[in-house]
Amino acid sequence: MKILKQSSKLIFLLVLFSFFTSKINSNEAVDIWNLNKEKKKEQNISTNDLKSDDEDEISQISLENKNIEILKEENLDKNKILLVGLYDPAENNLDIDMWTKTDGKEIIKILKKIQNMNLSKDSNSILEKVMLTNSYFPKINITSEEFLKFKTNFLIKNNDLELIKKYIIINKDIILDPNLINFYLNSYLSSSNLEKACEIFNDLKNFDDNYIIKFNIYCLINNDKTEEAQLIYDLKKEQGFEDQLFDKRFFNLMGYDAEIDKTISNKNLLDFHLSHRIDPNFEFKPNEETPKLIWKYLSSSNLLENIDLIDLEDVEKVKIIEKATHDENYTEKELFELYKRFEFNLNQYMTAKDAYKTMQSFEGRALLYQRLLLTIDQNEILELASKLKKSFLDDGINNAFREELSSILKNLNQSEIPPQYSSFYEKYLIVDDLKKKDIKFNNKIIHQSKILDYFAGKYSKDKAEKEVNELLKKIKKNKEYIFTTKDIILLDSLKFDGIKIKNIYEKLYQSNSDIPPDIQAKIQNDEIAMVLLRIVEIIGEDTLEDIGSESLSFIVNILNQLEMDMLRNKILLQVLPFKV
């Protein structure tokens, strides 16, 4: 150990020297003119003026540390050229200056609002493009740190671990928020997928967060790279790292100490996992105060109590099971098996619709569920199911009755659903993802016609121009044809692309180019990112199909003005055609 510590000092100096040298030779923002001046000064120093080796070494380390700090400051200087993201602007018709003209106060306000929304898949897709496109940072009333934090928050909320990994690796030379890396590591570890968590360290090398360093050391040990783990551990200790519990776990895992400290720490997930790892007789009973990550880890590691062994008289334990099911740590199947174990008399079964109200909520839910299983009448099933769902909702554990409710509804005859339960049925029936629908063209309706193929890239402009004018010629003869908003959306989009519609046909309809004045002002000022954030806000929790024709109209008009034809075409092909 002592030899390793001595050697690590030398290696530490070499690492620092190598880091400084690589920075000078890299493309990062370094003042090469000042460096050249320093070089000239060095050349003018005579050998008699050289310092001792020890003094040079100290000076070199000091210089390197100083330059490292300068580089860090430059990396987060909002006035420097700094790009953080995944996508090239050209991929989505965006611009590298899309944020620079917008006041940071406005950006902060709208992003905070969006963060609190449960965005639909459609609006979230647009937000991803806005947040993860490489672009210069906004310059006014927002720091680089604040802006990066919003990117981190988006990625964490989105919970796409592969997307997060890609973002971390591509932007690894930028000082990333350690919370994002911690989230990535903990997400995989809580799912008992240590191998996947450790993969990130194949690409991620430079970090100074203690939790990440501890995780890296553990991953190295787990992958039998003990010498490298020892080296990093010794370097951290030399820098003043103090963590007595981790020290004990490290000595256990390295084989230096066979004595097991059975202290269980749930301060963080790694400490908890290591407690489990080193103790073959590990036991832990969670409660309402136990962090969600620990619950998830216990569930994925099969460390939760067997549902069949839960004492029904233990009220708090049953409530904990319900909450854990809501958080997806116990399965719904397990919870409803627990409900089946409750015993009720005949009178309670017969009066279940009222009797459940006099019981503790969990016991009432058990009664309603058992009574529902005994019922064959469709109307009564719907009544009991709606009461049961309301009970879950009232206690804030609605996710605990989601899949099971959908399964119950799927067994009903849809054509016989009474009107008073139709909205309940439609809301809670989980429809399986359907196969990709094909577009069925109808050349009697403009927005359902073959002209749609132009937006799919199958028609040239010349062909589209010929087709649309021929179609309008036929429609002109049909005095009963009424132009819909969707028809006008299609025609206006064609015109924005330079496709000419004959004057005699333009008189058949009135273009709709209304855009909210505040958004129009942003368009005129080239505040592209802000405009797209407003679109995300407008769509919000709805799907594109649900937002209404008028809203769809000005969204498409906005995209036309921004010349974002790729996103526009995707939206048009999603909402205009009739699909089967």
DOMAR-453141 format. One line per 2 residues: number of its first residue (from 1); for each residue x, y, z of C-alpha. Coordinates in nm, 4 decimals, decimal comma. Each point is the difference from the previous one (the first is absolute). Layout:
BEGIN
NUM> X Y Z | ... .
This chain:
BEGIN
1> 0,0000 0,0000 0,0000 | 0,2783 0,2461 0,0945 .
3> 0,1850 -0,0716 -0,3267 | -0,3196 0,0628 -0,1961 .
5> -0,0515 0,3296 0,1788 | 0,3539 0,1125 -0,0779 .
7> -0,0308 -0,0951 -0,3644 | -0,3369 0,1673 -0,0252 .
9> 0,1608 0,3374 0,0845 | 0,2195 -0,0278 -0,3051 .
11> -0,2881 -0,1157 -0,2172 | -0,2152 0,2872 0,1282 .
13> 0,2658 0,2512 -0,1112 | 0,0284 -0,1681 -0,3382 .
15> -0,3793 0,0059 -0,0448 | -0,0106 0,3710 0,0762 .
17> 0,2876 0,0695 -0,2400 | -0,1639 -0,2071 -0,2707 .
19> -0,3331 0,1778 0,0544 | 0,1568 0,3432 -0,0362 .
21> 0,1949 -0,1025 -0,3079 | -0,3085 -0,1456 -0,1676 .
23> -0,1949 0,3175 0,0671 | 0,2660 0,2067 -0,1709 .
25> -0,0034 -0,2274 -0,3034 | -0,3806 -0,0316 -0,0182 .
27> -0,2552 0,2176 -0,1710 | -0,1371 0,1352 0,3282 .
29> -0,0051 0,3676 0,0820 | 0,3620 0,0684 0,1072 .
31> 0,1803 0,3334 -0,0450 | 0,2731 -0,1228 -0,2372 .
33> 0,1484 0,3481 -0,0319 | 0,0734 0,0169 0,3705 .
35> 0,1308 -0,3536 -0,0117 | 0,2408 0,0984 -0,2784 .
37> 0,1182 0,2943 0,2088 | 0,0647 -0,2331 0,2925 .
39> 0,1917 -0,2317 -0,2314 | 0,2220 0,2855 -0,1190 .
41> 0,0675 0,1012 0,3600 | 0,1038 -0,3561 0,0801 .
43> 0,2379 -0,0017 -0,2957 | 0,1681 0,3169 0,1290 .
45> 0,0720 -0,1440 0,3425 | 0,3574 -0,1205 0,0404 .
47> 0,0765 -0,3330 0,1556 | 0,1552 0,1774 0,2985 .
49> -0,3369 0,1537 0,0782 | -0,1867 -0,3318 0,0047 .
51> -0,1607 -0,0994 0,3244 | 0,0557 -0,3279 0,1788 .
53> -0,1985 -0,3027 -0,1130 | -0,2251 0,0212 0,3033 .
55> -0,0737 0,3664 -0,0518 | -0,0750 -0,0605 -0,3690 .
57> -0,2342 -0,2805 0,0936 | -0,1943 0,2188 0,2440 .
59> -0,0131 0,2857 -0,2501 | -0,1188 -0,2333 -0,2749 .
61> -0,2811 -0,1396 0,2171 | -0,1032 0,3514 0,1001 .
63> -0,0031 0,1105 -0,3629 | -0,2000 -0,3036 -0,1043 .
65> -0,2587 0,0492 0,2734 | -0,0317 0,3654 -0,0947 .
67> -0,0543 -0,0842 -0,3639 | -0,2475 -0,2730 0,0836 .
69> -0,2060 0,2559 0,1921 | 0,0226 0,2437 -0,2925 .
71> -0,1213 -0,2692 -0,2381 | -0,2911 -0,0818 0,2283 .
73> -0,1023 0,3639 0,0161 | 0,0274 0,0325 -0,3769 .
75> -0,2107 -0,3104 -0,0515 | -0,2897 0,1616 0,1854 .
77> 0,0522 0,3556 -0,1195 | -0,3216 0,0910 -0,1796 .
79> 0,1913 0,2336 -0,2301 | 0,2226 -0,2778 -0,1320 .
81> -0,0862 -0,2301 -0,2869 | -0,1541 -0,2957 0,1809 .
83> -0,2246 -0,2663 -0,1468 | -0,1727 -0,2603 0,2138 .
85> -0,2452 -0,2428 -0,1531 | -0,0502 -0,2996 -0,2267 .
87> -0,1459 0,1130 -0,3291 | 0,1383 0,2082 -0,2808 .
89> -0,2237 0,3060 -0,0604 | -0,0398 -0,0897 -0,3673 .
91> -0,1641 -0,3316 0,0945 | -0,3158 0,1837 0,1064 .
93> 0,0184 0,3253 -0,1996 | 0,1268 0,1787 0,3106 .
95> 0,2698 0,2613 0,0446 | 0,3121 0,0139 0,2136 .
97> -0,1117 0,3470 0,1270 | -0,3497 -0,1168 0,0930 .
99> 0,0355 0,1090 0,3680 | 0,2283 0,3019 -0,0201 .
101> -0,2598 0,2752 -0,0572 | -0,2423 -0,0991 0,2747 .
103> -0,0022 0,1521 0,3481 | 0,1021 -0,2655 0,2515 .
105> -0,2803 0,1046 0,2374 | -0,2539 -0,1095 -0,2624 .
107> 0,1846 -0,3275 -0,0593 | 0,0078 -0,0802 0,3721 .
109> -0,3685 0,0843 0,0417 | -0,1296 -0,2179 -0,2831 .
111> 0,2356 -0,2924 0,0687 | -0,1078 -0,0083 0,3650 .
113> -0,3631 -0,0038 -0,1131 | 0,0638 -0,2805 -0,2501 .
115> 0,1881 -0,2042 0,2611 | -0,3164 -0,0129 0,2114 .
117> -0,2107 -0,1310 -0,2877 | -0,0632 -0,3645 -0,0828 .
119> 0,0898 0,0393 -0,3657 | -0,1466 -0,2206 -0,2688 .
121> 0,2264 -0,2038 -0,2243 | -0,0488 0,2559 -0,2782 .
123> 0,0957 0,3073 0,2036 | 0,2859 -0,1836 0,1718 .
125> 0,1441 -0,0950 -0,3390 | 0,0178 0,3675 -0,0996 .
127> 0,1487 0,0933 0,3377 | 0,2733 -0,2613 -0,0437 .
129> 0,1061 0,1581 -0,3291 | 0,0055 0,3467 0,1575 .
131> 0,1943 -0,0988 0,3109 | 0,2504 -0,2388 -0,1576 .
133> 0,0916 0,1787 -0,3233 | 0,3535 0,1400 -0,0001 .
135> -0,0224 0,3776 0,0240 | 0,1640 0,2994 0,1615 .
137> -0,1128 0,0801 0,3524 | -0,2429 0,2852 0,0694 .
139> 0,1901 0,3120 0,1018 | -0,2447 0,2181 0,1948 .
141> -0,1147 -0,0469 0,3621 | 0,0838 -0,3697 0,0234 .
143> 0,3265 -0,1713 0,0903 | 0,1483 -0,2971 -0,1797 .
145> -0,0469 -0,2047 0,3160 | -0,3731 0,0813 0,0106 .
147> -0,0426 -0,0860 -0,3667 | 0,1845 -0,3311 0,0342 .
149> -0,2133 -0,0802 0,3045 | -0,3149 0,0187 -0,2136 .
151> 0,1540 -0,2484 -0,2449 | 0,0809 -0,2302 0,2920 .
153> -0,3517 0,0318 0,1424 | -0,1520 -0,0833 -0,3374 .
155> 0,2120 -0,3126 -0,0393 | -0,0749 -0,1198 0,3519 .
157> -0,3741 0,0550 -0,0348 | 0,0039 -0,1688 -0,3408 .
159> 0,1718 -0,3009 0,1590 | 0,1475 -0,1334 -0,3244 .
161> 0,3226 -0,1570 0,1282 | 0,1451 -0,0666 -0,3437 .
163> -0,0629 0,3627 -0,0957 | 0,1635 0,1136 0,3258 .
165> 0,3035 -0,2194 -0,0637 | 0,0399 0,1386 -0,3514 .
167> -0,0278 0,3564 0,1323 | 0,2575 -0,0605 0,2750 .
169> 0,2530 -0,1607 -0,2319 | -0,0317 0,2521 -0,2820 .
171> 0,0322 0,2901 0,2449 | 0,2541 -0,1602 0,2333 .
173> 0,2550 0,2781 -0,0500 | -0,2479 0,2538 0,1343 .
175> -0,0512 0,0239 0,3741 | -0,3252 -0,1924 0,0317 .
177> -0,2360 0,0060 0,2953 | 0,1045 -0,2982 0,2168 .
179> -0,3686 -0,0450 0,0871 | -0,0613 -0,1253 -0,3542 .
181> 0,2781 -0,2590 0,0220 | -0,1178 -0,1006 0,3484 .
183> -0,3538 -0,0419 -0,1337 | 0,1275 -0,2237 -0,2796 .
185> 0,2070 -0,2160 0,2372 | -0,2751 -0,0270 0,2615 .
187> -0,2685 -0,0831 -0,2559 | 0,1844 -0,3081 -0,1173 .
189> 0,1186 -0,1001 0,3469 | -0,3545 0,0274 0,1404 .
191> -0,1035 -0,2443 -0,2730 | 0,2790 -0,2374 0,1096 .
193> 0,1843 0,0604 -0,3253 | 0,3472 0,0837 0,1261 .
195> 0,1644 -0,1046 -0,3263 | -0,1982 0,2567 -0,1980 .
197> 0,0734 0,2715 0,2547 | 0,3742 -0,0661 -0,0150 .
199> 0,0110 0,0193 -0,3805 | 0,0025 0,3808 0,0149 .
201> 0,3504 -0,0030 0,1483 | 0,1393 -0,1468 -0,3223 .
203> -0,0524 0,3451 -0,1513 | -0,0206 0,2286 0,3022 .
205> 0,3359 0,0756 0,1606 | 0,0109 0,3542 0,1338 .
207> -0,2229 0,0669 0,3009 | 0,0536 0,1298 0,3519 .
209> -0,3250 -0,0916 0,1765 | 0,0702 -0,2316 0,2941 .
211> -0,3060 -0,2173 -0,0585 | 0,0930 -0,0581 -0,3641 .
213> 0,3608 -0,0757 0,0993 | -0,1163 -0,2535 0,2610 .
215> -0,2249 -0,1606 -0,2604 | 0,2876 -0,0150 -0,2476 .
217> 0,2270 -0,1654 0,2569 | -0,2689 -0,2578 0,0745 .
219> -0,0541 -0,0693 -0,3703 | 0,3733 -0,0587 -0,0464 .
221> 0,0036 -0,2475 0,2908 | -0,3085 -0,1735 -0,1379 .
223> 0,1757 -0,0337 -0,3376 | 0,3168 -0,1413 0,1636 .
225> 0,2020 0,3173 -0,0697 | 0,1190 0,0161 0,3586 .
227> 0,3342 0,1711 -0,0686 | -0,1707 0,2894 -0,1746 .
229> -0,2592 0,0161 0,2794 | 0,2782 0,0106 0,2580 .
231> 0,1783 0,2795 -0,1844 | -0,3094 0,2224 -0,0187 .
233> -0,0844 -0,0743 0,3642 | 0,3517 0,0964 0,1150 .
235> -0,0081 0,3199 -0,2034 | -0,3325 0,0974 0,1580 .
237> 0,1316 -0,0688 0,3494 | 0,3030 0,2184 -0,0718 .
239> -0,2412 0,2776 -0,0985 | -0,1752 -0,0251 0,3369 .
241> -0,2931 -0,2278 -0,0871 | -0,1729 -0,1191 0,3185 .
243> -0,2739 -0,2637 0,0040 | 0,0460 -0,2576 0,2750 .
245> -0,2832 -0,2270 -0,1143 | 0,1274 -0,0094 -0,3579 .
247> 0,3518 -0,0686 0,1316 | -0,1309 -0,3073 0,1791 .
249> -0,1881 -0,1186 -0,3085 | 0,3072 0,0603 -0,2146 .
251> 0,2231 -0,2080 0,2330 | -0,2629 -0,2788 0,0030 .
253> -0,0307 -0,0108 -0,3788 | 0,3755 0,0152 -0,0551 .
255> 0,0530 -0,2868 0,2440 | 0,1998 0,2022 0,2537 .
257> -0,2520 -0,0469 0,2819 | -0,2260 -0,3029 0,0455 .
259> -0,1982 0,1524 0,2874 | -0,3407 0,1185 -0,1199 .
261> -0,1480 0,3229 0,1325 | -0,3774 -0,0586 -0,0253 .
263> -0,0869 0,3688 0,0229 | -0,2693 0,0762 -0,2554 .
265> 0,0074 0,3479 -0,1452 | -0,2770 0,1302 -0,2229 .
267> 0,1667 0,3415 -0,0306 | 0,0498 -0,0828 -0,3656 .
269> -0,0679 -0,2982 -0,2235 | 0,3625 -0,1079 -0,0437 .
271> 0,0590 -0,0218 0,3754 | -0,3208 -0,1988 0,0368 .
273> 0,0964 -0,2347 -0,2820 | 0,3467 -0,0580 0,1471 .
275> -0,1567 -0,0868 0,3357 | -0,2048 -0,2614 -0,1831 .
277> 0,2987 -0,1164 -0,2070 | 0,2322 -0,0806 0,2878 .
279> -0,2573 -0,1532 0,2386 | -0,1331 -0,3441 -0,1054 .
281> -0,2696 0,0240 0,2700 | -0,1140 0,3497 -0,0983 .
283> -0,3496 0,0982 0,1159 | -0,1784 0,3341 -0,0210 .
285> -0,3628 0,0913 0,0593 | -0,1028 0,3226 -0,1739 .
287> -0,2529 0,2489 0,1310 | -0,1736 0,3133 -0,1240 .
289> 0,3189 0,2029 0,0576 | 0,2138 -0,2301 -0,2140 .
291> 0,1197 0,1779 -0,3194 | -0,1639 -0,1079 -0,3250 .
293> 0,3325 -0,1135 -0,1469 | 0,0494 -0,2392 0,2920 .
295> -0,3516 -0,1356 -0,0502 | 0,0696 -0,0558 -0,3669 .
297> 0,3296 -0,1724 0,0792 | -0,1660 -0,2298 0,2562 .
299> -0,2679 -0,0896 -0,2525 | 0,2385 -0,0743 -0,2865 .
301> 0,2286 -0,1986 0,2326 | -0,2882 -0,2108 0,1375 .
303> 0,0614 0,1315 0,3513 | -0,3557 0,1076 0,0803 .
305> -0,2178 -0,1967 0,2408 | -0,2045 -0,2807 -0,1513 .
307> -0,3545 0,1275 -0,0446 | -0,1384 -0,3283 0,1378 .
309> 0,1770 0,0627 0,3310 | -0,1374 0,3492 0,0597 .
311> -0,2025 0,0200 0,3208 | -0,3422 0,1433 -0,0927 .
313> -0,0316 0,1363 0,3557 | 0,3060 0,2174 -0,0621 .
315> -0,1863 0,3033 -0,1332 | 0,3098 0,2084 -0,0719 .
317> 0,1638 -0,2855 -0,1889 | -0,3051 -0,0442 -0,2274 .
319> -0,0024 0,3743 -0,0724 | 0,3695 -0,0147 -0,0832 .
321> -0,0670 -0,2859 -0,2437 | -0,2689 0,2085 -0,1738 .
323> 0,2335 0,2996 -0,0297 | 0,2816 -0,2249 -0,1222 .
325> -0,2315 -0,1411 -0,2681 | -0,0849 0,3536 -0,1091 .
327> 0,3760 0,0595 -0,0372 | 0,0306 -0,3264 -0,1967 .
329> 0,2129 -0,1786 0,2603 | -0,2617 -0,2671 0,0621 .
331> -0,2056 -0,1221 -0,2968 | -0,3739 0,0592 -0,0194 .
333> -0,0430 -0,3759 -0,0084 | 0,1722 -0,0259 0,3400 .
335> -0,2161 0,2734 0,1513 | -0,3258 -0,1539 -0,1186 .
337> 0,1083 -0,3407 0,1252 | 0,0415 0,1714 0,3362 .
339> -0,3538 0,1423 -0,0294 | -0,1344 -0,3506 -0,0640 .
341> 0,1290 -0,1125 0,3409 | -0,2367 0,2330 0,1860 .
343> -0,3123 -0,1737 0,1390 | -0,3503 0,1491 -0,0081 .
345> -0,3455 -0,1296 0,0956 | -0,2952 -0,0509 -0,2352 .
347> -0,1727 0,3198 0,1079 | 0,3128 0,2051 -0,0794 .
349> 0,0162 -0,1525 -0,3450 | -0,3680 0,0740 -0,0637 .
351> 0,0306 0,3641 0,1117 | 0,3547 0,0579 -0,1270 .
353> -0,0903 0,3224 -0,1893 | -0,0757 0,1663 0,3322 .
355> 0,1790 -0,2186 0,2546 | 0,3484 0,0875 -0,1316 .
357> -0,0544 0,3613 0,1134 | -0,0063 -0,1061 0,3668 .
359> 0,3348 -0,1833 -0,0220 | 0,3582 0,1102 -0,0092 .
361> 0,0795 0,0975 -0,3580 | 0,2256 -0,2994 -0,0770 .
363> -0,2553 -0,2428 0,1442 | -0,2787 0,1690 -0,1973 .
365> 0,2007 -0,0415 -0,3200 | 0,0463 -0,3686 0,0774 .
367> -0,3774 -0,0387 0,0441 | -0,0839 0,1831 -0,3234 .
369> 0,2531 -0,2076 -0,1925 | -0,1262 -0,3320 0,1330 .
371> -0,3611 0,0999 -0,0676 | 0,0983 0,1037 -0,3532 .
373> 0,1488 -0,3453 -0,0630 | -0,3299 -0,1595 0,1020 .
375> -0,2056 0,2168 -0,2375 | -0,1031 -0,0948 -0,3548 .
377> -0,2333 0,2915 -0,0758 | 0,1854 0,2496 -0,2228 .
379> -0,1639 0,3128 0,1453 | 0,0776 -0,1107 0,3550 .
381> 0,3630 -0,0787 -0,0947 | 0,0367 0,3542 -0,1339 .
383> -0,1582 0,1499 0,3121 | 0,2251 -0,1962 0,2364 .
385> 0,3101 0,0681 -0,2122 | -0,0699 0,3747 -0,0026 .
387> -0,0442 0,0069 0,3794 | 0,3200 -0,1999 0,0453 .
389> 0,1941 0,2306 -0,2311 | -0,1305 0,3056 0,1850 .
391> 0,1215 -0,1478 0,3294 | 0,3504 -0,0406 -0,1422 .
393> -0,0100 0,3538 -0,1413 | -0,1162 0,1488 0,3316 .
395> 0,3017 -0,1518 0,1782 | 0,2458 0,1066 -0,2713 .
397> 0,0906 -0,3533 -0,1045 | -0,1850 -0,0186 -0,3318 .
399> 0,2861 -0,1792 -0,1792 | -0,0640 -0,3020 0,2229 .
401> -0,3234 -0,0659 -0,1901 | 0,0901 0,0632 -0,3602 .
403> 0,0837 -0,3211 -0,1840 | -0,2502 -0,2060 0,1950 .
405> -0,2753 0,2527 -0,0745 | 0,0834 -0,0047 -0,3702 .
407> -0,0105 -0,3789 0,0030 | -0,3480 0,0076 0,1588 .
409> -0,1246 0,2494 -0,2604 | 0,1398 -0,2018 -0,2903 .
411> -0,2217 -0,2938 0,1005 | -0,3138 0,2112 -0,0414 .
413> -0,2102 0,0325 -0,3135 | 0,0830 0,3453 -0,1367 .
415> -0,3274 0,0330 -0,1884 | -0,1933 -0,0423 0,3269 .
417> 0,1800 0,2647 0,2052 | -0,2695 0,2289 0,1487 .
419> 0,0335 0,3738 -0,0826 | 0,0726 0,0979 0,3620 .
421> 0,3120 -0,2205 -0,0034 | 0,1238 0,0637 -0,3554 .
423> 0,2536 0,2686 0,1010 | 0,1215 -0,2167 0,2908 .
425> 0,0408 -0,2949 -0,2371 | 0,1896 0,2000 -0,2618 .
427> 0,2236 0,1700 0,2565 | 0,1232 -0,3097 0,1784 .
429> 0,0039 -0,2553 -0,2814 | 0,3659 -0,0400 -0,0926 .
431> 0,0008 -0,0546 -0,3741 | 0,2806 -0,2127 -0,1342 .
433> 0,2331 0,1733 -0,2433 | -0,1429 -0,0565 -0,3444 .
435> 0,1991 -0,0843 -0,3067 | 0,0984 0,2929 -0,2151 .
437> -0,3079 0,1164 -0,1838 | 0,0010 0,0488 -0,3737 .
439> -0,1226 0,3207 -0,1596 | -0,3209 -0,0391 -0,1992 .
441> -0,0216 0,2711 -0,2654 | -0,3244 0,1702 -0,0939 .
443> 0,0428 0,2349 -0,2961 | -0,3409 0,1563 0,0616 .
445> 0,1335 0,1629 0,3189 | 0,3057 0,2244 -0,0299 .
447> 0,1701 -0,0871 0,3290 | -0,0493 -0,3729 -0,0625 .
449> 0,1121 0,0044 -0,3648 | 0,3106 -0,1400 -0,1698 .
451> 0,1592 0,3444 0,0338 | 0,1018 -0,1159 0,3479 .
453> 0,2730 -0,1996 -0,1727 | 0,1793 0,3304 -0,0636 .
455> 0,0543 0,0423 0,3759 | 0,1290 -0,3566 0,0148 .
457> 0,2656 0,0903 -0,2573 | -0,1580 -0,2099 -0,2766 .
459> -0,1095 0,2916 -0,2214 | 0,2116 0,2658 -0,1657 .
461> -0,1177 0,3607 0,0235 | -0,0982 -0,0033 -0,3668 .
463> -0,2104 -0,3121 0,0411 | -0,1598 0,1333 0,3184 .
465> -0,0839 0,3282 -0,1771 | -0,1663 -0,1852 -0,2869 .
467> -0,1928 -0,2322 0,2340 | -0,1312 0,2721 0,2306 .
469> -0,1208 0,2227 -0,2836 | -0,1756 -0,2928 -0,1682 .
471> -0,1678 -0,0914 0,3279 | -0,1120 0,3599 0,0595 .
473> -0,1389 0,0096 -0,3540 | -0,2243 -0,2969 0,0823 .
475> -0,1010 0,1484 0,3331 | -0,0869 0,3315 -0,1621 .
477> -0,2702 -0,1797 -0,1940 | -0,1382 -0,1474 0,3215 .
479> -0,2052 0,2845 0,1424 | -0,0680 -0,1947 0,3191 .
481> 0,3649 -0,0499 0,1024 | 0,0858 0,1737 0,3278 .
483> 0,3648 0,0783 0,0678 | 0,1029 -0,1180 0,3461 .
485> 0,2785 0,1395 0,2162 | 0,2070 -0,3089 -0,0786 .
487> -0,0433 0,0619 -0,3736 | 0,1269 0,3554 0,0433 .
489> 0,2939 -0,1179 0,2143 | 0,1105 -0,2266 -0,2835 .
491> -0,0440 0,2621 -0,2729 | 0,1790 0,2729 0,1980 .
493> 0,2919 -0,2356 0,0656 | 0,0320 -0,0710 -0,3717 .
495> 0,0049 0,3742 -0,0731 | 0,2680 0,0587 0,2652 .
497> 0,2138 -0,2538 -0,1852 | -0,0311 0,1990 -0,3229 .
499> -0,2682 -0,2113 -0,1655 | -0,2217 0,2289 -0,2068 .
501> -0,3759 -0,0241 0,0224 | -0,1873 0,1711 -0,2832 .
503> -0,1769 0,3249 0,0915 | -0,3397 -0,1338 -0,1026 .
505> 0,0329 -0,2731 0,2615 | 0,1440 0,2163 0,2765 .
507> -0,3324 0,1850 0,0055 | -0,1730 -0,3226 0,1034 .
509> 0,1278 0,0200 0,3555 | 0,1479 0,2440 0,2500 .
511> 0,3486 -0,0633 0,1356 | 0,0374 -0,0075 0,3736 .
513> 0,3309 0,1472 0,1109 | -0,0990 0,1212 0,3479 .
515> 0,2802 -0,0395 0,2515 | -0,0054 0,1409 0,3564 .
517> 0,1733 0,3410 -0,0100 | 0,2575 -0,0887 0,2675 .
519> 0,1105 -0,3065 -0,1960 | 0,0070 0,1950 -0,3255 .
521> 0,2335 0,2518 0,1644 | 0,2327 -0,2828 0,1053 .
523> 0,0018 -0,1344 -0,3561 | 0,0944 0,3408 -0,1354 .
525> 0,2818 0,0235 0,2548 | 0,1382 -0,3477 -0,0932 .
527> -0,0666 -0,1357 0,3509 | -0,0449 -0,3492 -0,1410 .
529> 0,0444 -0,2011 0,3190 | -0,2461 0,2179 0,1902 .
531> -0,2608 -0,0377 -0,2747 | 0,0334 -0,3785 0,0143 .
533> -0,0323 0,0072 0,3795 | -0,3281 0,1868 -0,0454 .
535> -0,1171 -0,2758 -0,2364 | 0,0933 -0,2602 0,2635 .
537> -0,1975 0,2007 0,2565 | -0,3048 0,0216 -0,2305 .
539> -0,0062 -0,3728 -0,0803 | 0,0814 -0,0813 0,3622 .
541> -0,1629 -0,3186 0,1228 | -0,2104 -0,0509 -0,3130 .
543> 0,0804 -0,1998 -0,3089 | 0,0192 0,1855 -0,3298 .
545> -0,3261 -0,1651 -0,1040 | -0,1748 0,1458 0,3061 .
547> 0,1087 0,3634 -0,0104 | -0,2622 0,1209 -0,2454 .
549> 0,0201 0,1280 -0,3547 | 0,0472 0,3677 0,0886 .
551> 0,2987 -0,0688 0,2268 | 0,1404 -0,2391 -0,2587 .
553> -0,0384 0,2702 -0,2638 | 0,2141 0,2614 0,1699 .
555> 0,2589 -0,2618 0,1099 | 0,0447 -0,1005 -0,3649 .
557> 0,0090 0,3667 -0,1020 | 0,2739 0,0605 0,2554 .
559> 0,2054 -0,2891 -0,1360 | -0,0546 0,1271 -0,3531 .
561> 0,1370 0,3425 0,0930 | 0,2964 -0,1612 0,1752 .
563> 0,0564 -0,2169 -0,3114 | 0,0026 -0,3081 0,2212 .
565> -0,1455 -0,2247 -0,2666 | 0,1242 -0,3291 0,1485 .
567> -0,1881 0,0450 0,3261 | -0,2965 0,1509 -0,1821 .
569> -0,0228 -0,2934 -0,2435 | 0,0133 -0,2481 0,2862 .
571> -0,2906 0,1771 0,1703 | -0,2044 0,0261 -0,3199 .
573> 0,0374 -0,3701 -0,0765 | -0,1052 -0,0791 0,3552 .
575> -0,3177 0,2079 0,0182 | -0,1352 0,0512 -0,3536 .
577> -0,0435 -0,3410 -0,1662 | -0,2697 -0,2555 0,0586 .
579> 0,1719 -0,3143 0,1282 | -0,1066 -0,3618 0,0160 .
